């Protein structure tokens, strides 16, 4: 019979899995980030009505911070068109009570 010198190892305890929404709301910084993401998407939905049909799929919501909101274009041609539309887009946002202060930044997606 073999002599056992070490006690048996306990099985590791793993916590129950948590869904993404519960994890976000349970952590202060993540909850704030989730709110900013949702608000940025709301900004995008507001300006999407002014975008020509084919252009909508080449524009994404960017960061939203205390200085303004960023609209991300897939290429330079789309960004140029967005810059021409910038006064209209700003007016739409302000009419909805969004981006009352700050600027609308337009950036080209970096690949």
N, C-alpha and C positions, 0 to 999 in steps of 0.2 A: 504494500500500500504506500502511495506517495504522500509525503508530508508536505503540507502547504504552509509556506512561510509568510505569505502576504495575504491580507484579508481580501475578499472579493471586491472588485471595483463597483461602486454604485453606478447605475445607469444615469447618463446626463438628463437633466430636466430641461425640456424645451417648452417655451411658452406657446400658448395657442396662437395660431395665425390671426393677424389683424387686417381687416380690409383697409384700403388706402384712405378712404374718407375718414375713418375713425382715427387712423394714425395721424393724419393731417390736423384734425381738430384737437387732438390730445396734446400736441406740442405747439407752444406759442409761436415760435419762429416759422414752423411749417404751416400753421394755420394762417399766418399773415401772408406767407408766400402763396398759398392757395387762393386767398382773397384777391391778391394782386393779379394772379393768373386769370381768375374769373372776370375781373374788371377789365383786364386787357382784351379778353375775348369779346366783352360787351362793346368796347370801343371799336373793335374790328367789325362786328355785326352792324354797328351804326354807320360806318363809312362804306361798307360793302354795297349799300343801295346806290351809291353814286358811281361805282366802278362799272365799266363796260363788261358785258357778260364773259367774254373770253379772258379778261384780265383778272377776274376774281380768284382764279386758282393759282395765280402767280404772286399773290400778296398774303403775308401772314402777320399775325400780331407779334410785336416785339415786347421789350421791357416797358414797364410803367413805373415811374419813380416820381420823386418830388419835383423834378425838373421838366417832366413832360412824358410823352409816349412815343415809342418807336414803331414805325411801320416798316416791315422788312419785305423788300422786293427780290424776286428770284434773279433778276438781271438788270443791267444798267438802263436798258430801254424802258422797262417797266418803272424803274425808279425815276427816270426823267419825266414820264407821263404823270406819275404821282406828284412830283414837284410842281408841275403845271396845275394840277388839281388841288394843291395844298390849301388855298383859301376856301374853296368849297368844302373840303373835308373838315377843316377847322370850324367852319360855320355849322356844319351838321353836328359835330361833337358838342359845340357850345349850346345849340338848340336843345340837345338832349340832357344838358346839365353836366356833361363830361368835359374834362380838360379845360376848365374855366381859367386856370392859370397854367403856365408852362407852355412848352412848344411841341409841335408835331415834327418829330425827326423822321427822316426817310433814309434808310440804309439799304445797301445791296448785300444779299446773302453771300457770305464767304464760303467757298467750297473747299 
